[in-house]
Amino acid sequence: YRAELFPCKIEEEGEEIKIKFLEPQEPSAPGQSAVVYDGEECLGGGVIK
C-alpha cells in the first residue's frame, strides 16, 4: 500500500526525528511506517509513535 505524498518539514529533537506536515493531515495510527522521499530517492523512515 502506498499513500499519497505530502510535503513536510523534518526536525531533529534529541535522538528522535519529527516529521511535521506543511498542511493538516488525517492522524496516522501508531505502528504505521512513515517514509521520507526526495523525488524518487528514499531518505529514510521509521515507525509512528
NORDAHU-V269033 format. One record per residue. N is the residue number from 0. RES is the residue in one letter. PSI is psi in whole degrees, -180 to 180 (999 if undefined). Layout:
n:res:psi
N:RES:PSI
N:RES:PSI
//
This chain:
n:res:psi
0:Y:135
1:R:120
2:A:167
3:E:149
4:L:141
5:F:138
6:P:145
7:C:171
8:K:139
9:I:130
10:E:138
11:E:129
12:E:97
13:G:-122
14:E:5
15:E:156
16:I:129
17:K:134
18:I:122
19:K:121
20:F:146
21:L:-19
22:E:150
23:P:141
24:Q:159
25:E:143
26:P:146
27:S:150
28:A:139
29:P:142
30:G:-18
31:Q:161
32:S:145
33:A:129
34:V:136
35:V:129
36:Y:149
37:D:96
38:G:-122
39:E:-6
40:E:126
41:C:121
42:L:-22
43:G:-178
44:G:178
45:G:-177
46:V:135
47:I:131
48:K:999
//
